[in-house]
Amino acid sequence: MATTAPKKVIVMTGGNIGIGFECAKLILSSLSNVHLVLGCRDSGRADRGVSKLKAVAAESNTVESKPLQLASFASVRRFAEDINASFPQGIHTLILNAGLMACSRQLTEDKYEMNMQVNHLSQFLLAQLLLPSLRTGHATWPDEPSSVIFVSSSLHKAGVGRGKDPNLTMENVDGALEFDGMLFYRNSKLCQATCMHLMAASLKDGPVTVNAICPGFVPTTDLKRESGLATRILMDNVISKVSAASTAAEGGARVFETIAKDRRAKNGVYYDKEGPGESSEESRDPAKQKLWWNWTCQAVGLDSLVQ
Ligand SMILES: NC(=O)c1ccc[n+]([C@@H]2O[C@H](COP(=O)([O-])OP(=O)(O)OC[C@H]3O[C@@H](n4cnc5c(N)ncnc54)[C@H](OP(=O)(O)O)[C@@H]3O)[C@@H](O)[C@H]2O)c1
Protein backbone atom coordinates (compact mmCIF):
# COMPACT_ATOMS: atom_id res chain seq x y z
CA MET A 1 0.00 0.00 0.00
CA ALA A 2 1.43 3.41 -0.94
CA THR A 3 2.22 5.63 2.05
CA THR A 4 0.94 9.21 1.99
CA ALA A 5 3.73 11.80 2.12
CA PRO A 6 3.41 14.03 5.18
CA LYS A 7 2.35 17.60 4.48
CA LYS A 8 5.32 19.91 3.83
CA VAL A 9 5.67 22.17 6.86
CA ILE A 10 6.33 25.83 6.02
CA VAL A 11 6.99 28.27 8.87
CA MET A 12 6.65 32.03 8.35
CA THR A 13 7.17 34.88 10.80
CA GLY A 14 4.29 37.37 10.61
CA GLY A 15 2.06 36.61 7.63
CA ASN A 16 -1.22 37.66 9.27
CA ILE A 17 -1.16 40.90 7.19
CA GLY A 18 0.91 42.64 4.51
CA ILE A 19 3.39 41.08 2.13
CA GLY A 20 3.64 37.89 4.20
CA PHE A 21 -0.16 37.46 4.12
CA GLU A 22 -0.14 37.72 0.31
CA CYS A 23 2.65 35.16 0.12
CA ALA A 24 0.72 32.89 2.52
CA LYS A 25 -2.35 33.13 0.26
CA LEU A 26 -0.28 31.90 -2.68
CA ILE A 27 1.26 29.08 -0.66
CA LEU A 28 -2.14 27.85 0.49
CA SER A 29 -4.03 28.34 -2.75
CA SER A 30 -1.48 27.17 -5.31
CA LEU A 31 0.64 24.48 -3.59
CA SER A 32 -0.72 21.19 -2.31
CA ASN A 33 -0.18 19.05 0.78
CA VAL A 34 1.25 21.93 2.80
CA HIS A 35 0.89 22.87 6.47
CA LEU A 36 1.65 26.57 7.07
CA VAL A 37 2.53 27.89 10.52
CA LEU A 38 2.51 31.64 11.12
CA GLY A 39 4.51 33.02 14.06
CA CYS A 40 2.46 35.98 15.32
CA ARG A 41 2.71 38.31 18.30
CA ASP A 42 -1.00 39.15 18.71
CA SER A 43 -3.50 36.29 18.94
CA GLY A 44 -6.50 38.37 17.79
CA ARG A 45 -4.68 39.66 14.70
CA ALA A 46 -3.30 36.17 14.07
CA ASP A 47 -6.78 34.58 14.24
CA ARG A 48 -8.19 37.13 11.79
CA GLY A 49 -5.35 36.43 9.34
CA VAL A 50 -5.66 32.66 9.72
CA SER A 51 -9.42 32.64 9.12
CA LYS A 52 -8.98 34.67 5.90
CA LEU A 53 -6.26 32.26 4.82
CA LYS A 54 -8.42 29.19 5.56
CA ALA A 55 -11.00 30.63 3.16
CA VAL A 56 -8.55 30.51 0.23
CA ALA A 57 -6.67 27.32 1.12
CA ALA A 58 -6.81 24.35 -1.24
CA GLU A 59 -8.37 21.24 0.27
CA SER A 60 -5.09 19.47 1.02
CA ASN A 61 -3.61 22.47 2.86
CA THR A 62 -3.87 23.63 6.46
CA VAL A 63 -2.79 26.74 8.36
CA GLU A 64 -2.40 27.68 12.02
CA SER A 65 -0.64 30.35 14.07
CA LYS A 66 1.61 30.02 17.09
CA PRO A 67 2.73 32.80 19.46
CA LEU A 68 5.94 34.59 18.57
CA GLN A 69 7.06 37.98 19.91
CA LEU A 70 10.26 38.90 18.08
CA ALA A 71 11.10 41.62 20.59
CA SER A 72 11.94 38.83 23.07
CA PHE A 73 14.62 36.15 22.72
CA ALA A 74 12.74 34.07 25.31
CA SER A 75 9.65 34.09 23.06
CA VAL A 76 11.77 33.12 20.03
CA ARG A 77 13.20 30.17 21.98
CA ARG A 78 9.70 29.07 23.09
CA PHE A 79 8.44 29.28 19.50
CA ALA A 80 11.39 27.22 18.22
CA GLU A 81 10.80 24.58 20.94
CA ASP A 82 7.13 24.46 19.99
CA ILE A 83 7.98 23.97 16.29
CA ASN A 84 10.59 21.30 17.06
CA ALA A 85 8.17 19.42 19.33
CA SER A 86 5.14 19.77 17.04
CA PHE A 87 6.86 18.61 13.85
CA PRO A 88 9.16 15.60 14.42
CA GLN A 89 9.13 15.17 10.62
CA GLY A 90 10.99 18.49 10.39
CA ILE A 91 10.22 21.64 8.43
CA HIS A 92 10.68 22.26 4.74
CA THR A 93 10.84 26.06 4.53
CA LEU A 94 11.38 28.97 6.91
CA ILE A 95 10.31 32.41 5.66
CA LEU A 96 11.62 35.21 7.89
CA ASN A 97 9.11 37.84 6.83
CA ALA A 98 8.02 39.77 9.94
CA GLY A 99 9.40 43.26 10.31
CA LEU A 100 8.75 46.71 11.64
CA MET A 101 9.99 50.26 11.41
CA ALA A 102 10.12 51.56 14.99
CA CYS A 103 10.24 55.35 14.69
CA SER A 104 11.09 56.16 18.31
CA ARG A 105 14.08 54.73 20.12
CA GLN A 106 12.98 51.74 22.19
CA LEU A 107 15.03 49.05 23.85
CA THR A 108 13.61 45.53 24.05
CA GLU A 109 13.50 43.43 27.24
CA ASP A 110 16.86 42.03 26.06
CA LYS A 111 18.24 45.60 25.89
CA TYR A 112 18.67 45.79 22.12
CA GLU A 113 17.33 48.50 19.84
CA MET A 114 13.83 47.47 18.64
CA ASN A 115 14.41 47.54 14.83
CA MET A 116 17.64 45.60 15.24
CA GLN A 117 16.17 42.90 17.46
CA VAL A 118 12.86 42.35 15.61
CA ASN A 119 14.18 42.63 12.05
CA HIS A 120 17.53 40.96 12.50
CA LEU A 121 18.66 39.46 15.83
CA SER A 122 15.56 37.45 16.72
CA GLN A 123 15.05 36.08 13.20
CA PHE A 124 18.72 35.12 12.94
CA LEU A 125 18.32 33.29 16.27
CA LEU A 126 15.17 31.57 15.03
CA ALA A 127 16.93 30.41 11.85
CA GLN A 128 19.77 28.93 13.92
CA LEU A 129 17.39 27.21 16.37
CA LEU A 130 15.36 25.68 13.54
CA LEU A 131 18.37 24.38 11.59
CA PRO A 132 18.08 20.84 13.06
CA SER A 133 14.40 20.80 12.05
CA LEU A 134 15.28 22.01 8.55
CA ARG A 135 17.88 19.23 8.24
CA THR A 136 15.32 16.64 9.39
CA GLY A 137 12.88 18.14 6.89
CA HIS A 138 15.27 17.38 4.07
CA ALA A 139 15.31 13.71 5.09
CA THR A 140 11.48 13.72 5.01
CA TRP A 141 11.21 15.60 1.68
CA PRO A 142 14.50 14.72 -0.05
CA ASP A 143 13.59 16.02 -3.53
CA GLU A 144 14.81 19.53 -2.83
CA PRO A 145 16.85 21.33 -0.15
CA SER A 146 15.17 22.79 2.88
CA SER A 147 15.18 26.54 2.56
CA VAL A 148 15.57 29.65 4.71
CA ILE A 149 14.41 32.93 3.15
CA PHE A 150 15.27 36.28 4.73
CA VAL A 151 12.87 39.02 3.63
CA SER A 152 15.24 41.90 3.04
CA SER A 153 14.92 45.48 1.87
CA SER A 154 16.92 47.34 -0.78
CA LEU A 155 17.03 50.14 1.80
CA HIS A 156 19.99 48.29 3.33
CA LYS A 157 21.99 49.76 0.40
CA ALA A 158 23.55 53.22 0.45
CA GLY A 159 22.06 55.58 -2.15
CA VAL A 160 18.70 53.76 -2.32
CA GLY A 161 15.56 55.56 -1.11
CA ARG A 162 15.38 58.82 0.79
CA GLY A 163 16.85 59.78 4.13
CA LYS A 164 20.13 58.83 5.73
CA ASP A 165 22.19 55.99 4.28
CA PRO A 166 22.76 52.99 6.56
CA ASN A 167 25.47 53.68 9.09
CA LEU A 168 26.02 50.51 11.09
CA THR A 169 28.65 51.03 13.78
CA MET A 170 29.44 49.24 17.04
CA GLU A 171 29.57 52.61 18.84
CA ASN A 172 25.97 53.46 17.99
CA VAL A 173 24.44 50.00 17.55
CA ASP A 174 21.77 50.74 20.18
CA GLY A 175 21.05 54.29 18.95
CA ALA A 176 22.21 55.95 22.18
CA LEU A 177 24.42 58.48 20.31
CA GLU A 178 22.09 59.17 17.37
CA PHE A 179 18.68 57.71 16.52
CA ASP A 180 16.44 57.91 13.49
CA GLY A 181 13.77 55.25 12.84
CA MET A 182 14.44 54.92 9.11
CA LEU A 183 18.20 54.80 9.70
CA PHE A 184 17.84 51.98 12.23
CA TYR A 185 15.44 50.08 9.97
CA ARG A 186 18.09 50.33 7.26
CA ASN A 187 20.87 49.32 9.65
CA SER A 188 18.90 46.27 10.79
CA LYS A 189 18.39 45.13 7.20
CA LEU A 190 22.09 45.70 6.46
CA CYS A 191 23.07 43.55 9.43
CA GLN A 192 20.59 40.89 8.25
CA ALA A 193 22.01 40.83 4.68
CA THR A 194 25.58 40.70 6.03
CA CYS A 195 24.81 37.68 8.23
CA MET A 196 22.75 35.98 5.49
CA HIS A 197 25.93 35.60 3.43
CA LEU A 198 27.94 33.99 6.24
CA MET A 199 25.06 31.72 7.21
CA ALA A 200 24.79 30.54 3.59
CA ALA A 201 28.56 29.98 3.45
CA SER A 202 28.49 28.03 6.73
CA LEU A 203 25.86 25.66 5.28
CA LYS A 204 27.49 25.28 1.84
CA ASP A 205 26.85 21.90 0.14
CA GLY A 206 24.48 20.84 2.92
CA PRO A 207 20.75 20.06 2.82
CA VAL A 208 19.69 23.61 3.79
CA THR A 209 20.00 26.70 1.56
CA VAL A 210 19.80 30.32 2.66
CA ASN A 211 18.73 33.20 0.41
CA ALA A 212 17.30 36.71 0.70
CA ILE A 213 14.62 38.60 -1.24
CA CYS A 214 13.66 42.24 -1.37
CA PRO A 215 9.94 42.21 -2.26
CA GLY A 216 10.05 45.73 -3.76
CA PHE A 217 8.73 49.01 -2.39
CA VAL A 218 5.16 48.44 -1.12
CA PRO A 219 3.86 51.74 0.32
CA THR A 220 0.38 50.42 1.23
CA THR A 221 1.35 47.98 3.99
CA ASP A 222 1.30 48.67 7.74
CA LEU A 223 5.10 48.92 7.89
CA LYS A 224 4.56 52.71 8.06
CA ARG A 225 2.13 52.45 11.02
CA GLU A 226 4.40 54.48 13.34
CA SER A 227 4.84 57.29 10.81
CA GLY A 228 2.80 60.50 11.08
CA LEU A 229 -0.75 60.70 9.64
CA ALA A 230 0.36 62.89 6.70
CA THR A 231 3.03 60.38 5.67
CA ARG A 232 0.58 57.48 5.91
CA ILE A 233 -2.03 59.27 3.77
CA LEU A 234 0.62 60.23 1.23
CA MET A 235 1.97 56.67 1.04
CA ASP A 236 -1.50 55.11 0.59
CA ASN A 237 -2.89 57.61 -1.89
CA VAL A 238 -0.03 59.22 -3.81
CA ILE A 239 3.24 57.32 -3.48
CA SER A 240 1.47 53.99 -4.06
CA LYS A 241 0.61 55.24 -7.60
CA VAL A 242 4.21 55.87 -8.70
CA SER A 243 5.79 53.39 -11.07
CA ALA A 244 8.45 52.26 -8.58
CA ALA A 245 5.73 51.10 -6.16
CA SER A 246 4.43 47.55 -5.97
CA THR A 247 1.22 46.21 -4.48
CA ALA A 248 1.31 43.90 -1.47
CA ALA A 249 0.16 41.10 -3.80
CA GLU A 250 3.15 41.71 -6.09
CA GLY A 251 5.53 41.81 -3.12
CA GLY A 252 4.03 38.59 -1.74
CA ALA A 253 4.37 36.91 -5.13
CA ARG A 254 8.09 37.76 -5.19
CA VAL A 255 8.64 36.17 -1.79
CA PHE A 256 6.60 33.16 -2.95
CA GLU A 257 8.80 32.76 -6.07
CA THR A 258 11.84 32.46 -3.83
CA ILE A 259 10.64 29.17 -2.36
CA ALA A 260 10.24 27.55 -5.79
CA LYS A 261 12.46 24.58 -6.67
CA ASP A 262 14.90 26.48 -8.93
CA ARG A 263 15.52 29.29 -6.43
CA ARG A 264 15.77 27.15 -3.31
CA ALA A 265 18.42 25.09 -5.13
CA LYS A 266 20.69 28.18 -4.95
CA ASN A 267 22.53 29.29 -1.83
CA GLY A 268 23.57 32.78 -0.69
CA VAL A 269 21.67 34.61 -3.44
CA TYR A 270 20.17 38.06 -2.92
CA TYR A 271 17.03 38.40 -5.06
CA ASP A 272 15.43 41.72 -5.81
CA LYS A 273 12.28 42.46 -7.73
CA GLU A 274 14.01 41.93 -11.09
CA GLY A 275 15.46 38.52 -10.10
CA PRO A 276 18.90 37.48 -8.85
CA GLY A 277 20.78 40.62 -7.82
CA GLU A 278 23.40 41.69 -5.36
CA SER A 279 23.21 42.87 -1.80
CA SER A 280 25.23 45.96 -0.89
CA GLU A 281 29.01 46.04 -1.18
CA GLU A 282 29.23 46.55 2.59
CA SER A 283 27.23 43.38 3.26
CA ARG A 284 29.64 41.40 1.04
CA ASP A 285 32.77 42.66 2.81
CA PRO A 286 34.32 39.63 4.63
CA ALA A 287 35.64 41.79 7.49
CA LYS A 288 32.20 43.32 8.07
CA GLN A 289 30.59 39.89 7.82
CA LYS A 290 32.88 38.50 10.51
CA LEU A 291 32.35 41.54 12.75
CA TRP A 292 28.53 41.50 12.58
CA TRP A 293 28.20 37.72 12.65
CA ASN A 294 30.22 37.56 15.86
CA TRP A 295 28.28 40.45 17.41
CA THR A 296 24.99 38.81 16.41
CA CYS A 297 25.96 35.39 17.84
CA GLN A 298 27.02 37.02 21.09
CA ALA A 299 23.84 39.12 21.30
CA VAL A 300 21.50 36.15 20.83
CA GLY A 301 23.52 33.84 23.08
CA LEU A 302 24.98 31.48 20.46
CA ASP A 303 28.64 30.53 20.46
CA SER A 304 29.38 29.80 16.77
CA LEU A 305 31.91 32.63 16.39
CA VAL A 306 33.98 33.05 13.22
CA GLN A 307 37.68 33.05 14.11
N1 LIG B 1 6.55 47.45 2.62
C1 LIG B 1 7.68 47.62 1.97
O1 LIG B 1 7.84 48.56 1.16
C2 LIG B 1 8.81 46.68 2.17
C3 LIG B 1 9.92 46.79 1.32
C4 LIG B 1 11.00 45.92 1.51
C5 LIG B 1 10.95 44.97 2.49
N2 LIG B 1 9.86 44.88 3.31
C6 LIG B 1 9.87 43.85 4.34
O2 LIG B 1 8.75 42.99 4.16
C7 LIG B 1 8.40 42.39 5.40
C8 LIG B 1 6.91 42.51 5.64
O3 LIG B 1 6.60 43.89 5.78
P1 LIG B 1 5.19 44.50 5.37
O4 LIG B 1 5.46 45.66 4.49
O5 LIG B 1 4.25 43.45 4.94
O6 LIG B 1 4.73 45.13 6.80
P2 LIG B 1 3.42 44.89 7.69
O7 LIG B 1 2.20 44.93 6.84
O8 LIG B 1 3.54 45.87 8.80
O9 LIG B 1 3.61 43.40 8.24
C9 LIG B 1 4.59 43.15 9.20
C10 LIG B 1 4.37 41.80 9.84
O10 LIG B 1 5.38 41.60 10.85
C11 LIG B 1 4.74 41.33 12.09
N3 LIG B 1 5.54 41.85 13.22
C12 LIG B 1 5.98 43.11 13.42
N4 LIG B 1 6.63 43.19 14.60
C13 LIG B 1 6.62 41.96 15.15
C14 LIG B 1 7.10 41.42 16.37
N5 LIG B 1 7.72 42.18 17.29
N6 LIG B 1 6.92 40.10 16.61
C15 LIG B 1 6.26 39.32 15.72
N7 LIG B 1 5.77 39.79 14.55
C16 LIG B 1 5.93 41.09 14.27
C17 LIG B 1 3.40 42.04 12.00
O11 LIG B 1 2.50 41.53 12.97
P3 LIG B 1 1.26 42.44 13.56
O12 LIG B 1 0.14 42.28 12.62
O13 LIG B 1 1.01 41.86 14.91
O14 LIG B 1 1.77 43.86 13.63
C18 LIG B 1 3.02 41.69 10.56
O15 LIG B 1 2.55 40.37 10.47
C19 LIG B 1 9.26 43.10 6.47
O16 LIG B 1 10.38 42.31 6.78
C20 LIG B 1 9.70 44.37 5.76
O17 LIG B 1 10.91 44.88 6.29
C21 LIG B 1 8.79 45.70 3.17
The ligand as an SDF file (V2000), in Angstrom:
LIG
                    3D

 48 52  0  0  0  0  0  0  0  0999 V2000
    6.5470   47.4550    2.6240 N   0  0  0  0  0  0  0  0  0  0  0  0
    7.6780   47.6240    1.9730 C   0  0  0  0  0  0  0  0  0  0  0  0
    7.8420   48.5610    1.1630 O   0  0  0  0  0  0  0  0  0  0  0  0
    8.8110   46.6830    2.1670 C   0  0  0  0  0  0  0  0  0  0  0  0
    9.9200   46.7890    1.3170 C   0  0  0  0  0  0  0  0  0  0  0  0
   11.0010   45.9250    1.5070 C   0  0  0  0  0  0  0  0  0  0  0  0
   10.9520   44.9730    2.4930 C   0  0  0  0  0  0  0  0  0  0  0  0
    9.8590   44.8790    3.3120 N   0  0  0  0  0  0  0  0  0  0  0  0
    9.8670   43.8520    4.3450 C   0  0  0  0  0  0  0  0  0  0  0  0
    8.7470   42.9950    4.1580 O   0  0  0  0  0  0  0  0  0  0  0  0
    8.4030   42.3930    5.4040 C   0  0  0  0  0  0  0  0  0  0  0  0
    6.9130   42.5070    5.6400 C   0  0  0  0  0  0  0  0  0  0  0  0
    6.5990   43.8920    5.7820 O   0  0  0  0  0  0  0  0  0  0  0  0
    5.1860   44.5050    5.3750 P   0  0  0  0  0  0  0  0  0  0  0  0
    5.4610   45.6600    4.4920 O   0  0  0  0  0  0  0  0  0  0  0  0
    4.2530   43.4470    4.9370 O   0  0  0  0  0  0  0  0  0  0  0  0
    4.7260   45.1300    6.8000 O   0  0  0  0  0  0  0  0  0  0  0  0
    3.4200   44.8870    7.6900 P   0  0  0  0  0  0  0  0  0  0  0  0
    2.1980   44.9260    6.8440 O   0  0  0  0  0  0  0  0  0  0  0  0
    3.5380   45.8680    8.8000 O   0  0  0  0  0  0  0  0  0  0  0  0
    3.6050   43.3970    8.2420 O   0  0  0  0  0  0  0  0  0  0  0  0
    4.5920   43.1500    9.1990 C   0  0  0  0  0  0  0  0  0  0  0  0
    4.3720   41.7950    9.8380 C   0  0  0  0  0  0  0  0  0  0  0  0
    5.3850   41.6010   10.8460 O   0  0  0  0  0  0  0  0  0  0  0  0
    4.7450   41.3300   12.0890 C   0  0  0  0  0  0  0  0  0  0  0  0
    5.5420   41.8470   13.2210 N   0  0  0  0  0  0  0  0  0  0  0  0
    5.9780   43.1070   13.4230 C   0  0  0  0  0  0  0  0  0  0  0  0
    6.6330   43.1940   14.5970 N   0  0  0  0  0  0  0  0  0  0  0  0
    6.6150   41.9600   15.1480 C   0  0  0  0  0  0  0  0  0  0  0  0
    7.1010   41.4150   16.3660 C   0  0  0  0  0  0  0  0  0  0  0  0
    7.7200   42.1760   17.2860 N   0  0  0  0  0  0  0  0  0  0  0  0
    6.9190   40.0980   16.6110 N   0  0  0  0  0  0  0  0  0  0  0  0
    6.2550   39.3200   15.7230 C   0  0  0  0  0  0  0  0  0  0  0  0
    5.7660   39.7860   14.5540 N   0  0  0  0  0  0  0  0  0  0  0  0
    5.9270   41.0920   14.2690 C   0  0  0  0  0  0  0  0  0  0  0  0
    3.4010   42.0370   11.9980 C   0  0  0  0  0  0  0  0  0  0  0  0
    2.4990   41.5300   12.9730 O   0  0  0  0  0  0  0  0  0  0  0  0
    1.2630   42.4430   13.5570 P   0  0  0  0  0  0  0  0  0  0  0  0
    0.1390   42.2780   12.6170 O   0  0  0  0  0  0  0  0  0  0  0  0
    1.0140   41.8610   14.9070 O   0  0  0  0  0  0  0  0  0  0  0  0
    1.7670   43.8560   13.6270 O   0  0  0  0  0  0  0  0  0  0  0  0
    3.0240   41.6900   10.5610 C   0  0  0  0  0  0  0  0  0  0  0  0
    2.5480   40.3690   10.4750 O   0  0  0  0  0  0  0  0  0  0  0  0
    9.2570   43.1010    6.4750 C   0  0  0  0  0  0  0  0  0  0  0  0
   10.3800   42.3100    6.7800 O   0  0  0  0  0  0  0  0  0  0  0  0
    9.6990   44.3720    5.7600 C   0  0  0  0  0  0  0  0  0  0  0  0
   10.9080   44.8850    6.2850 O   0  0  0  0  0  0  0  0  0  0  0  0
    8.7920   45.6990    3.1690 C   0  0  0  0  0  0  0  0  0  0  0  0
  1  2  1  0
  2  3  2  0
  2  4  1  0
  4  5  1  0
  4 48  2  0
  5  6  2  0
  6  7  1  0
  7  8  2  0
  8  9  1  0
  8 48  1  0
  9 10  1  0
  9 46  1  0
 10 11  1  0
 11 12  1  0
 11 44  1  0
 12 13  1  0
 13 14  1  0
 14 15  2  0
 14 16  1  0
 14 17  1  0
 17 18  1  0
 18 19  2  0
 18 20  1  0
 18 21  1  0
 21 22  1  0
 22 23  1  0
 23 24  1  0
 23 42  1  0
 24 25  1  0
 25 26  1  0
 25 36  1  0
 26 27  1  0
 26 35  1  0
 27 28  2  0
 28 29  1  0
 29 30  1  0
 29 35  2  0
 30 31  1  0
 30 32  2  0
 32 33  1  0
 33 34  2  0
 34 35  1  0
 36 37  1  0
 36 42  1  0
 37 38  1  0
 38 39  2  0
 38 40  1  0
 38 41  1  0
 42 43  1  0
 44 45  1  0
 44 46  1  0
 46 47  1  0
M  CHG  2   8   1  16  -1
M  END
$$$$
